[in-house]
Amino acid sequence: MASAMIDSVLFANNYSMSEVRQLFDDTTMVQNWLDIESALAQTQAEMGIIPQEAADEISRKAHVENLDLIAIGHGVDAIHHSLVPTLRALQSICENGAGEYIHMGLTTQDVIDTGFIISLKKGFKIIYDNLRTCEDHLLGMIKKYRDTAMAGRSHTQQGVPITFGYKCANWASEIERDLLRMESCYQRCFVGELFGALGTMAGFGPRGMEVSDRTIKRLGLDIPNISWHTSRDRMAEICHVVSIACCTLGRMGNELAKMQMTEIGEVAEGFTPGEVSSSTMPHKRNPNGFEALQCLARLVKGEAATAQESMFCEHERDGALWKIEWKTVNECIILASACSAKGAKILENLQVYPERMQENLFIARGLMMSERVMMALGQKIGKQTAHEVVYEIAMKTFEGKHQFRDMLLDSQIIMANLSEAEIDELLDPNTYTGLAGEICDRVVAAIKISRSKSKLQAKVKLFPTIKRGYNIDEELRVNYSGA
């Protein structure tokens, strides 16, 4: 039985997405390694370094279903090496000596790092797509609730009115920046690594750079300028970029959970008949999804911070810190996929109660409008003096649990400068949302512009199909005079 939540039969889907879990399971990772070995063999055959017949045999046999993963696991335990048992298993099933041409010029970390990147890239795109869906739902709510007044809150207290569309626009704007960070990260971080033992490509021979670049290109990854065996900034960036995005969702989940409190009741999580929130209180409808966003965001943040430890790797190779990533980077992506998927589902099914928002505008007995009264009075007697006057009235209102309107009408200074009709107009929260609507419009326009410029969104297929034996000479000819 599984002992980790992401693999738990009971709880896996609360902490992960099945399609992302599969990206990092043993079967997929070993297949990634085999694809790398196959791609290298095909490249070397095209360049006349190894026989084409050997490369074709390696490619025919380089399928995980041809190997015994249990036996490979026993081999790892026996010889304490992470890759050699897989290489031996592949060699043992290749006929006519083709297995002798496996892994020529590579080092273990080349294969494991590149295999990791192949899966990370796919998981990263899933998270990106989930965030785009979150943004889509928020754009719809911005439009629908652009002018729906609600209480704005400052330090947990009611401040001045905003609109629910404005609150959604705030979240959407943050998600837009998350997506831009992901797009920028995508442009530089998803590179292969086939550089040999200490990164000099010595094992590949004089045409090593061409061998490496052609193979990385065949695998659908970008080409780095230099080995990154101990330069782990890309892995750290990938983790931190998705961590920031999840923290956006966690912040949103926290606010929504507070807004669902019985005493506030302005929104609620979508509820499906048959769901049970409490084993003892039948009436409960807990904000499980809102809470999950907060939980997952913190877990992702923790994994990202730990993954950054690998940036202290020494010299040209360092297994002590590199292997931290084997647990943290994949779990960061797995947890982030769940967080982003839950965010999308929550926003799709979010229940909004404008009538409760309207009721809550008045629970402070008019005090929410003290700023507006102060600004109007300030035009007559000066802003600082008006602040002192309104402050004193507001404090008496608060302590005596009076109506703010009544206290204003009892003030000689107020009545000497403002009429009763003016006071009633000033106390209407629905007419004091400032430029919230215009700000909503500006956020929506900015997101539309951002989307039109998006490079990652335009990439319909992030991964070219790896065609066995596919010759890429023409695609790469421009880069190499000897091609």
Backbone torsions as a table, in degrees:
resi	resn	phi	psi	omega
1	MET	NA	150.2	179.3
2	ALA	-70.1	148.4	177.9
3	SER	-115.7	-2.2	177.7
4	ALA	-111.0	145.6	-176.2
5	MET	-59.7	-36.6	-176.9
6	ILE	-69.3	-16.1	178.6
7	ASP	-113.2	3.1	-175.3
8	SER	-67.4	135.5	174.6
9	VAL	-61.5	-33.0	-177.0
10	LEU	-83.6	-40.4	-166.3
11	PHE	-122.1	2.4	-173.8
12	ALA	-54.2	-41.2	-175.5
13	ASN	-75.3	-9.6	172.9
14	ASN	-82.3	-21.4	-174.8
15	TYR	-117.1	1.0	-174.4
16	SER	-164.0	170.8	170.5
17	MET	-109.6	138.1	-176.3
18	SER	-58.9	-39.0	-177.2
19	GLU	-69.2	-25.0	177.7
20	VAL	-85.8	-37.2	173.2
21	ARG	-54.4	-43.2	-177.1
22	GLN	-65.0	-24.8	179.0
23	LEU	-64.8	-23.9	-174.6
24	PHE	-117.8	10.3	178.0
25	ASP	-77.6	169.5	-175.3
26	ASP	-58.1	-41.2	-177.1
27	THR	-61.9	-47.2	-178.6
28	THR	-67.9	-43.4	-178.1
29	MET	-64.2	-41.7	177.5
30	VAL	-65.0	-38.9	177.6
31	GLN	-63.9	-38.3	175.1
32	ASN	-58.0	-44.5	179.2
33	TRP	-62.2	-42.5	179.9
34	LEU	-65.1	-38.2	177.2
35	ASP	-62.1	-37.7	178.8
36	ILE	-65.9	-45.9	179.3
37	GLU	-62.9	-39.6	178.5
38	SER	-66.2	-44.6	-179.4
39	ALA	-62.7	-41.1	177.9
40	LEU	-63.0	-44.8	-179.6
41	ALA	-61.4	-42.2	179.4
42	GLN	-64.8	-40.6	178.0
43	THR	-63.2	-46.9	-179.0
44	GLN	-65.0	-32.8	176.3
45	ALA	-68.5	-43.3	178.6
46	GLU	-60.4	-31.0	-178.8
47	MET	-90.6	2.3	177.0
48	GLY	78.2	18.0	-177.7
49	ILE	-86.0	-36.5	175.6
50	ILE	-129.3	160.3	179.6
51	PRO	-63.5	141.3	178.3
52	GLN	-62.6	-34.8	179.9
53	GLU	-62.0	-37.5	179.1
54	ALA	-68.3	-42.8	179.2
55	ALA	-62.6	-41.5	-179.9
56	ASP	-65.0	-38.4	178.6
57	GLU	-66.9	-41.0	176.9
58	ILE	-60.7	-44.7	-179.6
59	SER	-65.5	-37.2	178.8
60	ARG	-63.9	-36.1	-174.2
61	LYS	-94.7	-11.1	-173.7
62	ALA	-81.4	59.5	177.3
63	HIS	-128.5	132.3	-171.5
64	VAL	-59.6	-29.4	-179.6
65	GLU	-67.3	-14.4	177.5
66	ASN	-83.6	-7.2	-174.8
67	LEU	-113.2	157.1	177.1
68	ASP	-100.3	100.7	-175.7
69	LEU	-66.6	-31.6	178.1
70	ILE	-64.0	-43.8	178.8
71	ALA	-65.1	-38.9	177.8
72	ILE	-62.5	-40.1	177.5
73	GLY	-61.5	-41.9	176.5
74	HIS	-62.9	-35.9	178.5
75	GLY	-65.2	-40.3	177.3
76	VAL	-60.9	-43.3	178.4
77	ASP	-63.0	-37.5	-173.7
78	ALA	-74.7	-43.5	-174.2
79	ILE	-105.9	-4.1	177.1
80	HIS	59.3	40.8	175.7
81	HIS	-132.8	136.6	-171.1
82	SER	-78.3	-24.1	-173.3
83	LEU	-118.0	-33.5	-173.1
84	VAL	-53.8	-41.8	178.5
85	PRO	-58.8	-35.0	177.0
86	THR	-68.2	-42.9	178.8
87	LEU	-62.2	-41.9	179.0
88	ARG	-64.4	-39.6	-180.0
89	ALA	-64.4	-42.1	178.0
90	LEU	-66.3	-43.2	179.9
91	GLN	-60.1	-38.0	-174.8
92	SER	-66.8	-21.9	-178.5
93	ILE	-103.3	-4.2	176.6
94	CYS	-83.4	131.7	-175.6
95	GLU	-94.0	165.0	174.7
96	ASN	57.3	33.8	175.2
97	GLY	74.8	8.1	-177.6
98	ALA	-62.7	-28.2	-178.5
99	GLY	-62.7	-19.8	177.9
100	GLU	-66.8	-17.2	-176.4
101	TYR	-99.2	7.1	178.5
102	ILE	-74.9	140.4	167.3
103	HIS	67.2	30.5	-176.5
104	MET	-76.1	111.4	178.2
105	GLY	95.3	-11.6	-177.6
106	LEU	-85.1	166.2	167.6
107	THR	-125.1	161.5	-175.6
108	THR	-54.1	-45.4	-176.3
109	GLN	-64.5	-31.0	174.4
110	ASP	-54.5	-49.0	-174.3
111	VAL	-70.2	-45.3	-177.1
112	ILE	-68.8	-43.2	178.1
113	ASP	-62.2	-47.0	-177.5
114	THR	-67.4	-38.8	176.0
115	GLY	-62.4	-39.2	177.1
116	PHE	-62.6	-45.0	-178.0
117	ILE	-62.6	-38.5	179.1
118	ILE	-57.0	-45.4	180.0
119	SER	-74.5	-38.5	179.2
120	LEU	-59.9	-40.7	-178.1
121	LYS	-62.0	-41.0	178.8
122	LYS	-68.8	-42.5	178.5
123	GLY	-65.6	-38.8	178.0
124	PHE	-59.2	-42.6	179.9
125	LYS	-65.9	-36.3	177.8
126	ILE	-64.1	-44.1	177.9
127	ILE	-62.1	-43.5	179.2
128	TYR	-58.7	-46.5	-179.3
129	ASP	-63.5	-39.3	177.1
130	ASN	-61.7	-41.6	179.2
131	LEU	-66.3	-37.2	175.6
132	ARG	-60.5	-40.2	178.6
133	THR	-64.9	-40.9	175.0
134	CYS	-57.3	-45.2	-179.8
135	GLU	-62.9	-39.9	177.1
136	ASP	-57.9	-47.8	-178.8
137	HIS	-64.2	-39.8	179.3
138	LEU	-66.4	-37.8	176.8
139	LEU	-60.3	-39.8	177.4
140	GLY	-64.2	-39.4	-179.5
141	MET	-73.3	-33.4	176.2
142	ILE	-58.9	-45.7	179.8
143	LYS	-64.3	-44.5	-174.9
144	LYS	-70.3	-38.0	-173.0
145	TYR	-113.7	24.2	-179.3
146	ARG	-50.9	-41.0	-174.0
147	ASP	-115.5	18.1	179.1
148	THR	-84.4	106.2	-175.2
149	ALA	-69.9	143.3	175.1
150	MET	-151.3	169.5	179.1
151	ALA	-76.3	126.7	168.5
152	GLY	-82.0	149.2	-174.3
153	ARG	-124.8	135.4	-179.0
154	SER	-128.2	119.3	-177.9
155	HIS	55.0	42.6	179.0
156	THR	73.0	-2.9	-178.8
157	GLN	-106.0	152.7	175.5
158	GLN	-62.2	134.6	180.0
159	GLY	-108.7	-95.0	173.6
160	VAL	-127.7	165.0	-179.4
161	PRO	-66.9	145.4	168.2
162	ILE	-127.7	-165.1	168.7
163	THR	-122.2	155.1	178.1
164	PHE	-65.9	-31.7	174.7
165	GLY	-60.3	-37.9	177.7
166	TYR	-63.6	-43.7	178.1
167	LYS	-61.6	-43.3	177.7
168	CYS	-64.2	-36.6	179.1
169	ALA	-65.2	-35.1	177.1
170	ASN	-62.9	-45.9	177.0
171	TRP	-63.9	-44.2	-177.4
172	ALA	-63.0	-39.5	179.7
173	SER	-64.1	-38.1	178.1
174	GLU	-67.7	-41.9	177.7
175	ILE	-64.2	-36.5	176.1
176	GLU	-57.4	-44.0	178.6
177	ARG	-66.6	-36.3	175.2
178	ASP	-59.4	-44.5	-179.9
179	LEU	-65.5	-39.9	177.7
180	LEU	-63.8	-39.8	176.3
181	ARG	-63.1	-40.5	179.4
182	MET	-65.3	-39.9	179.3
183	GLU	-64.2	-41.9	178.4
184	SER	-64.4	-43.7	177.7
185	CYS	-60.4	-42.7	-179.1
186	TYR	-58.5	-35.4	-175.8
187	GLN	-69.0	-21.9	-173.7
188	ARG	-125.9	-12.8	-168.5
189	CYS	-102.8	-17.9	-173.8
190	PHE	-96.9	71.4	-177.5
191	VAL	-110.5	150.9	173.3
192	GLY	-82.3	177.0	178.8
193	GLU	-150.9	100.4	177.4
194	LEU	-131.7	80.8	-172.1
195	PHE	-122.1	-4.7	179.2
196	GLY	84.2	-175.1	-165.8
197	ALA	-47.1	-57.1	179.9
198	LEU	-119.5	19.7	171.7
199	GLY	91.9	2.4	-177.3
200	THR	-92.7	-5.1	-178.5
201	MET	64.9	19.1	-177.5
202	ALA	-58.5	-36.6	-178.2
203	GLY	-68.7	-16.5	178.6
204	PHE	-86.1	-15.1	-177.2
205	GLY	87.3	-171.7	-173.4
206	PRO	-63.8	-21.8	179.4
207	ARG	-101.5	25.3	-174.5
208	GLY	-59.3	-39.5	-178.8
209	MET	-64.0	-38.3	178.3
210	GLU	-68.5	-42.4	177.7
211	VAL	-57.6	-48.2	-177.7
212	SER	-63.9	-50.0	-174.9
213	ASP	-64.8	-42.1	-179.4
214	ARG	-64.3	-38.5	-179.1
215	THR	-69.9	-43.8	178.4
216	ILE	-61.4	-41.9	178.7
217	LYS	-62.5	-40.3	179.5
218	ARG	-61.8	-31.2	-178.7
219	LEU	-82.5	-2.0	177.4
220	GLY	81.2	21.6	179.7
221	LEU	-113.2	166.3	177.3
222	ASP	-84.9	160.9	-174.0
223	ILE	-102.7	123.8	177.2
224	PRO	-83.6	162.9	178.3
225	ASN	-80.5	-24.1	-173.5
226	ILE	-153.3	159.3	177.2
227	SER	-57.8	146.4	177.1
228	TRP	-123.1	33.6	179.2
229	HIS	-53.7	-39.7	178.5
230	THR	-118.4	6.4	175.1
231	SER	-100.1	91.5	-168.8
232	ARG	-100.3	19.1	-178.2
233	ASP	-63.4	-33.4	-179.8
234	ARG	-64.9	-44.4	178.2
235	MET	-61.4	-42.8	178.9
236	ALA	-62.5	-41.4	-179.4
237	GLU	-64.9	-44.4	178.3
238	ILE	-54.9	-47.0	-178.2
239	CYS	-66.1	-43.0	-175.7
240	HIS	-72.8	-32.6	177.6
241	VAL	-64.4	-45.3	178.8
242	VAL	-71.9	-28.7	177.1
243	SER	-65.2	-43.8	178.2
244	ILE	-60.7	-42.6	179.0
245	ALA	-61.8	-41.9	179.7
246	CYS	-67.7	-33.9	177.1
247	CYS	-66.3	-32.3	172.2
248	THR	-58.9	-47.2	179.8
249	LEU	-66.4	-36.7	177.6
250	GLY	-63.7	-41.0	176.5
251	ARG	-62.2	-43.3	178.8
252	MET	-62.1	-43.7	179.0
253	GLY	-62.0	-38.5	179.2
254	ASN	-64.0	-46.4	-179.9
255	GLU	-64.8	-41.9	-180.0
256	LEU	-64.7	-38.9	177.7
257	ALA	-61.6	-41.4	177.5
258	LYS	-65.1	-38.0	-179.4
259	MET	-70.7	-19.7	177.7
260	GLN	-87.6	-8.2	178.8
261	MET	-50.1	142.1	-177.8
262	THR	-50.8	-40.7	-176.9
263	GLU	-71.2	-17.2	-179.2
264	ILE	-108.2	-58.5	169.8
265	GLY	61.2	33.8	-177.4
266	GLU	-87.3	-23.8	176.3
267	VAL	-141.7	169.2	173.9
268	ALA	-154.0	148.7	173.6
269	GLU	-65.9	145.0	174.2
270	GLY	-58.2	136.0	-175.5
271	PHE	-121.6	127.3	179.2
272	THR	-99.0	129.6	177.7
273	PRO	-52.9	132.5	-177.2
274	GLY	105.8	-19.7	175.7
275	GLU	-65.6	146.8	178.8
276	VAL	-125.1	126.0	-178.6
277	SER	-100.1	-21.6	-178.0
278	SER	-145.0	141.1	177.7
279	SER	-81.8	-8.7	-177.6
280	THR	-129.9	-20.7	-179.3
281	MET	-114.5	96.9	-172.5
282	PRO	-60.6	-22.1	-174.2
283	HIS	-81.3	-12.3	-168.3
284	LYS	-69.6	141.4	167.1
285	ARG	-129.4	88.3	-174.2
286	ASN	-73.4	149.2	176.4
287	PRO	-81.9	62.4	-173.0
288	ASN	-60.7	-41.4	-179.7
289	GLY	-67.5	-41.8	177.7
290	PHE	-60.3	-42.0	178.9
291	GLU	-67.8	-37.3	179.8
292	ALA	-62.2	-39.0	178.2
293	LEU	-58.9	-42.3	-179.7
294	GLN	-67.9	-42.5	179.6
295	CYS	-62.7	-51.0	-176.6
296	LEU	-65.5	-38.5	179.3
297	ALA	-60.4	-41.5	179.9
298	ARG	-69.0	-37.4	177.6
299	LEU	-65.5	-43.1	178.2
300	VAL	-62.0	-43.8	178.9
301	LYS	-58.6	-41.6	178.9
302	GLY	-64.8	-43.5	178.6
303	GLU	-64.3	-39.5	179.8
304	ALA	-64.2	-40.6	179.5
305	ALA	-65.0	-41.0	179.1
306	THR	-68.2	-38.9	179.2
307	ALA	-59.9	-30.9	-178.7
308	GLN	-66.5	-18.4	177.1
309	GLU	-57.7	-28.9	-178.3
310	SER	-66.8	-13.7	178.8
311	MET	-69.4	-10.2	177.6
312	PHE	-91.7	15.7	177.4
313	CYS	-55.5	147.0	-177.4
314	GLU	-102.5	149.9	170.3
315	HIS	51.5	-135.7	-174.4
316	GLU	-99.0	-17.9	175.6
317	ARG	-149.4	143.8	-179.2
318	ASP	-159.5	102.4	-177.8
319	GLY	-76.6	-23.9	-174.8
320	ALA	-61.9	-43.9	-177.7
321	LEU	-95.9	-30.2	179.0
322	TRP	-56.7	-41.6	-173.2
323	LYS	-74.1	-8.6	170.9
324	ILE	-58.3	-36.5	-177.6
325	GLU	-64.5	-25.7	-176.7
326	TRP	-62.2	-24.8	177.4
327	LYS	-102.5	-38.1	-169.6
328	THR	-84.1	-42.9	-174.0
329	VAL	-67.4	-46.0	179.7
330	ASN	-65.3	-40.7	179.4
331	GLU	-67.6	-32.7	176.2
332	CYS	-59.9	-46.7	-179.5
333	ILE	-68.8	-41.5	-179.8
334	ILE	-62.2	-48.6	179.8
335	LEU	-65.6	-38.8	179.8
336	ALA	-65.9	-33.3	178.2
337	SER	-64.5	-40.9	178.6
338	ALA	-65.8	-42.4	-179.5
339	CYS	-61.6	-46.8	-177.8
340	SER	-69.3	-36.7	178.2
341	ALA	-67.1	-40.8	178.1
342	LYS	-65.8	-38.4	177.6
343	GLY	-59.4	-43.8	179.5
344	ALA	-63.7	-43.1	-179.2
345	LYS	-66.1	-42.0	-179.0
346	ILE	-61.6	-45.9	-178.5
347	LEU	-67.9	-33.6	178.7
348	GLU	-63.7	-36.6	-173.5
349	ASN	-107.2	10.7	-176.0
350	LEU	-62.8	132.8	176.0
351	GLN	-99.3	127.0	-176.9
352	VAL	-116.5	135.9	-176.2
353	TYR	-119.8	85.0	-179.0
354	PRO	-59.3	-33.5	-178.8
355	GLU	-64.8	-35.4	177.6
356	ARG	-72.7	-35.0	174.8
357	MET	-59.9	-40.2	-180.0
358	GLN	-65.4	-43.7	179.2
359	GLU	-60.7	-41.3	-175.7
360	ASN	-70.4	-15.5	176.6
361	LEU	-66.2	-18.7	-173.2
362	PHE	-114.1	2.8	-175.4
363	ILE	-71.0	-17.5	178.7
364	ALA	-89.3	13.7	175.5
365	ARG	59.4	33.6	176.2
366	GLY	94.4	-9.9	-176.4
367	LEU	-63.7	-24.6	178.4
368	MET	-55.7	-25.0	-174.7
369	MET	-96.1	15.4	-177.5
370	SER	-61.7	-36.9	179.4
371	GLU	-61.4	-45.2	-177.8
372	ARG	-63.5	-41.4	177.7
373	VAL	-63.7	-44.0	-179.8
374	MET	-60.6	-41.9	-179.8
375	MET	-66.0	-40.1	178.8
376	ALA	-66.7	-43.6	178.4
377	LEU	-65.7	-35.3	-179.3
378	GLY	-61.6	-27.6	177.7
379	GLN	-68.0	-19.0	-178.4
380	LYS	-99.1	-40.5	-173.1
381	ILE	-122.6	2.6	-178.2
382	GLY	100.8	140.2	-172.6
383	LYS	-63.3	-47.0	-176.1
384	GLN	-65.7	-41.4	177.4
385	THR	-65.0	-42.0	178.7
386	ALA	-61.5	-37.7	178.7
387	HIS	-61.0	-44.0	-179.6
388	GLU	-63.8	-41.5	-178.7
389	VAL	-64.8	-50.4	-177.1
390	VAL	-68.7	-34.7	177.3
391	TYR	-59.5	-46.7	-179.0
392	GLU	-61.9	-42.0	178.7
393	ILE	-66.3	-41.4	-178.7
394	ALA	-63.7	-41.7	-179.7
395	MET	-65.8	-39.9	177.1
396	LYS	-65.1	-38.2	177.1
397	THR	-62.6	-45.7	-177.5
398	PHE	-64.8	-50.8	-175.7
399	GLU	-67.4	-36.9	-177.7
400	GLY	-91.2	1.1	-178.8
401	LYS	53.4	40.4	178.5
402	HIS	-89.5	174.9	169.5
403	GLN	-86.2	131.8	-177.7
404	PHE	-59.6	-38.1	-179.2
405	ARG	-59.9	-45.0	-178.7
406	ASP	-62.5	-39.8	-179.0
407	MET	-68.9	-34.7	176.9
408	LEU	-66.4	-41.9	-178.6
409	LEU	-67.8	-23.3	179.0
410	ASP	-83.0	-9.5	-176.2
411	SER	-88.8	126.1	179.1
412	GLN	-67.1	-39.1	-179.6
413	ILE	-64.0	-43.0	179.8
414	ILE	-63.0	-50.4	-174.6
415	MET	-69.4	-21.1	176.9
416	ALA	-75.8	-14.5	-174.8
417	ASN	-123.4	-20.9	-178.5
418	LEU	-130.9	141.6	177.5
419	SER	-85.1	164.9	178.0
420	GLU	-61.3	-38.9	178.9
421	ALA	-64.9	-39.4	177.8
422	GLU	-64.9	-41.1	179.0
423	ILE	-62.1	-44.5	178.8
424	ASP	-60.6	-39.5	178.5
425	GLU	-67.1	-41.2	-179.4
426	LEU	-66.3	-26.2	-176.6
427	LEU	-88.8	3.6	179.1
428	ASP	-86.2	107.4	-176.4
429	PRO	-68.2	-23.0	-177.6
430	ASN	-71.2	-16.0	179.4
431	THR	-107.8	17.9	-178.9
432	TYR	-132.7	51.9	176.5
433	THR	-102.8	13.5	175.1
434	GLY	58.1	-134.7	-179.4
435	LEU	-100.7	27.2	-177.4
436	ALA	-53.9	-44.4	-179.1
437	GLY	-63.4	-43.9	179.4
438	GLU	-66.1	-36.4	177.0
439	ILE	-64.6	-40.9	174.9
440	CYS	-55.8	-46.4	-178.7
441	ASP	-61.8	-39.9	-178.9
442	ARG	-67.1	-39.6	177.9
443	VAL	-63.2	-45.8	179.8
444	VAL	-60.5	-43.6	179.7
445	ALA	-63.0	-41.0	-179.9
446	ALA	-64.9	-39.5	179.2
447	ILE	-66.3	-39.7	178.2
448	LYS	-62.5	-41.3	177.4
449	ILE	-64.9	-43.4	179.2
450	SER	-59.7	-42.4	179.9
451	ARG	-65.4	-36.9	-179.0
452	SER	-66.7	-23.3	-178.9
453	LYS	-98.4	-3.5	-173.3
454	SER	-63.3	127.2	177.5
455	LYS	-86.1	-39.8	-176.9
456	LEU	-70.6	-40.3	-179.3
457	GLN	-62.4	-30.8	-177.2
458	ALA	-74.9	-15.8	-178.2
459	LYS	-82.1	96.6	-178.1
460	VAL	-66.4	-41.5	177.9
461	LYS	-118.8	114.8	178.4
462	LEU	-81.5	-21.0	-174.8
463	PHE	-124.7	119.4	172.5
464	PRO	-69.3	147.8	176.5
465	THR	-65.5	130.3	178.4
466	ILE	-81.0	101.8	-178.2
467	LYS	-88.9	122.1	-179.1
468	ARG	-62.2	124.6	178.6
469	GLY	81.0	4.3	-178.3
470	TYR	-65.2	130.2	-178.5
471	ASN	-94.8	121.6	-176.6
472	ILE	-110.1	23.0	-178.9
473	ASP	-53.3	-47.7	-174.7
474	GLU	-64.9	-38.4	-178.3
475	GLU	-64.0	-33.0	-175.0
476	LEU	-105.6	-1.7	-174.0
477	ARG	-56.4	-36.1	-177.5
478	VAL	-62.3	-23.1	-175.3
479	ASN	-89.6	-16.9	-172.8
480	TYR	-135.7	123.3	-179.2
481	SER	-66.9	-24.5	-177.4
482	GLY	-91.6	1.1	-176.5
483	ALA	-75.9	NA	NA
